[in-house]
Structures are given as structure tokens and as C-alpha cells.
Amino acid sequence: MKVPFVDLQAQYRSIKAEIDAAIARVVESSAFVLGREVEAFEAEFASYVGARHCVGVSNGTDALQLALQACGVSRGDEVVVPANTFFATAEAVSTANARPVFVDADALSYTIDVSKIEAAITERTRAIIPVHLYGQPADLDPIFGIAARHNLLVIEDAAQAHGARYKGRRVGALARAGCFSFYPGKNLGAYGEGGAVVTDDEEVARRLRLLRDHGSPRKYEHEIVGYNSRLEGLQGAVLRAKLKHLDAWNDLRRAHAARYNELLAAHADAVRLSLPRETAGARHVYHLYVVESDERDALQRHLGAAGVQTGIHYPIPVHLQPAYASLGHKPGDFPVSERQARRVLSLPMFAELTGEQIARVAESVSEFVARAQSSAAPA
Ligand SMILES: *Cc1c(COP(=O)(O)O)cnc(C)c1O
């Protein structure tokens, strides 16, 4: 039995009639860029997360960059980001002409270590971007406290956390702006590229609408220099169809994570296998189910040989990426993120995973750990 890391075909099969009808509506109306389906999706997604406005853009990276620019971040500003995240969090800061300033990850939650943020703040700091990494909400309340004390804005990177809740409220709608990616493999994924920013701030929403569409409030009139970062009609229609299933899919992901925890608990130890934990006050949506092991590479090979596909999120922390060599960081600067980069392994996780597939993955992980434990045992 093969277990894929994600199975987008299984998801399509489960909602084929709805998707096919959504695509046909767009093709028949020829509203391929923005248009009715995008507007309807924006309204539905804003109401889903509990924000007043949603602005659809071309992808999650643009969502971050345009949100920073719409909130007034500009050249010379510094923006605090976690060292353990997908590269795009920091990249968007750079393309908004600001400078990313890294903060280490928390060892248990994987999200930004709140206790280390204040040491990273200077007189140039304008914003903090907490990332709800792997689907686990960052600890926002203390971050809002720090932001209030230093007069900073907070922008959520919710690209991995559609539908996750922090103290009962959906993430994305809790800071000045929240940024989402609809890359196909995300919890809510388009059939191509897509992204959105949600905000309660009328003026930020207005600037986002200008920035995504050549700075143009009306056809052929350009108020500012912007970008071409519009969400496509096909993506809007597909996302509307899939949004109706998001909560059920997230519930399934949570159930699968609980099942993995149950099957793997007996083998868990600090060295060879540690399991993900949901932090207090967080409702994790398991975009990724991430375990840690000192023998990560051998475990990944063992699973691969057994037909179980896995991933590493992420093998190189952002501060050590060649693209940021000019910032002058060195190994040891953010030891928790660096240790995570060496140890994390993402097991197959998607709503359509079957009980047999989960059992197969868990059996294969247990086999590896038991073998490693017995070979390490004193003679
Ligand atoms: C996917 C992702 C992004 C970027 O989104 P794209 O749609 O791929 O541009 C940004 N931040 C995080 C944490 C992501 O996982």
C-alpha cells in the first residue's frame, strides 16, 4: 500500500459535481479575472473568518507584500518574522522594501517565541508577522501586548491555518490584516495560484484593492503605481465550492492527527520520536502533522522504502538561506529553529486519508523506532 503525502485527486473525486459546475459557470460567463465569483468568494470568506473585508489576490506571497504596503510599511522599516517559516514570509518583507528581522521558534509550538520578540525590536521596527505554522495559531495576545507597547502593527501569516482558532476566534481576522494562500495543497486550496488579505480596516482594504489592480479605482484611471495581482474567476468559483467543506475537512485532519498520536504515543520519546502538541487556547488545523526525530533522515528513508511519502518543512531555516546571506547570520543564531530544521518530518496529512493509510504510516514509524531502540540497547 502506497500512502501519498497529499492526494488532491481524492479530494476532487469527493466534490467533482460541485467543482465541475463551478468551473462551467466561469467559462460560460467568461469572467476570468476578478468578477462575480471572486466578489462572492471575498464576501463569503470575510464572513467565514469574521472580518469586514476580504481582498483576493494572485497568491499568498503577494497577500503578505501588499498587506505590508497597504499598512504603510516602506523602505528602511524592519519587520519581525519567525526564523522557522516558509521563505515567503520574509521574502514579502524584502519585496515590500523592508528588512526582515528574525526571531527564534518556540520548541513546542513551532510558532514565534514570544519571549524573544522584544529583544529584536529597534527604533526602525514597524511590524510583527506571527505565522500560524503547520496550522497551529501563534500566541497572539502577548504579541498584541508587545505591539501596543512599541506602537507596532501586527499582520498574521495565516497561509497554513484557514479555519484555525485562537481562544475561540478564527485566525486571520485578529490583527490589522491577515494573509492567506490558496496554493493547491493548503487546507483551502485553489486549482492554481490564489491568495487573500482580510481586514476590518476600510482604508487598508481600499489600498489593497488599488495595489492588486494597477492602482486603478476605475478603468484606465491610475491613482498610484500598483501591481497586477488579481485573483482569477476560476479560482474564486473553485474556492467558493471548497469553502463549504473546509470545516468538515479540518475536523477530519484533527481526527487523523488524534489517531496518529494514539497509535504513536507508545513509541514517543524525546530523542527518536516526538509528536506534535496543540497549545492551550489553540484549535490547530493540522495543515501539516510534524514529528521530530534525531534520526530524521533515516526515518524518512525507512518510510519512503515502505511507500510512505513524507516532507520536510523546512530543511533550511530562513536566516541561513543563501538569499539572506547579506544579513550576516550564522549557524547558532537561532538554535531552536536550526534544531527543528534538522529534526522535523511531516507525515501524510489530508482530509481523505483512510484509517488503513494512517495505520500503515504509524506501523512503519513504530517499526523504525522499535528497531532503533533495540539496536541502541546495551548488550
Ligand atoms: C504557502 C505559504 C506562503 C505563500 O503563499 P503562496 O500562495 O505560495 O505565495 C506564505 N507563508 C506561509 C507560511 C506559507 O505556508
Ligand as a Chemical Component Dictionary entry (heavy atoms), coordinates in Angstrom:
data_LIG
# 
_chem_comp.id                   LIG 
_chem_comp.type                 NON-POLYMER 
_chem_comp.pdbx_formal_charge   0 
_chem_comp.three_letter_code    LIG 
# 
loop_
_chem_comp_atom.comp_id 
_chem_comp_atom.atom_id 
_chem_comp_atom.alt_atom_id 
_chem_comp_atom.type_symbol 
_chem_comp_atom.charge 
_chem_comp_atom.model_Cartn_x 
_chem_comp_atom.model_Cartn_y 
_chem_comp_atom.model_Cartn_z 
_chem_comp_atom.pdbx_ordinal 
LIG C1 C1 C 0 2.250 28.976 1.327  1  
LIG C2 C2 C 0 2.784 29.995 2.250  2  
LIG C3 C3 C 0 3.017 31.328 1.859  3  
LIG C4 C4 C 0 2.980 31.777 0.428  4  
LIG O1 O1 O 0 1.824 31.511 -0.270 5  
LIG P1 P1 P 0 1.871 31.314 -1.865 6  
LIG O2 O2 O 0 0.430 31.267 -2.229 7  
LIG O3 O3 O 0 2.595 30.048 -2.146 8  
LIG O4 O4 O 0 2.557 32.508 -2.441 9  
LIG C5 C5 C 0 3.390 32.243 2.829  10 
LIG N1 N1 N 0 3.565 31.876 4.107  11 
LIG C6 C6 C 0 3.398 30.603 4.522  12 
LIG C7 C7 C 0 3.603 30.271 5.959  13 
LIG C8 C8 C 0 3.023 29.620 3.600  14 
LIG O5 O5 O 0 2.877 28.352 4.020  15 
# 
loop_
_chem_comp_bond.comp_id 
_chem_comp_bond.atom_id_1 
_chem_comp_bond.atom_id_2 
_chem_comp_bond.value_order 
_chem_comp_bond.pdbx_ordinal 
LIG C1 C2 SING 1  
LIG C2 C3 SING 2  
LIG C2 C8 DOUB 3  
LIG C3 C4 SING 4  
LIG C3 C5 DOUB 5  
LIG C4 O1 SING 6  
LIG O1 P1 SING 7  
LIG P1 O2 DOUB 8  
LIG P1 O3 SING 9  
LIG P1 O4 SING 10 
LIG C5 N1 SING 11 
LIG N1 C6 DOUB 12 
LIG C6 C7 SING 13 
LIG C6 C8 SING 14 
LIG C8 O5 SING 15 
# 
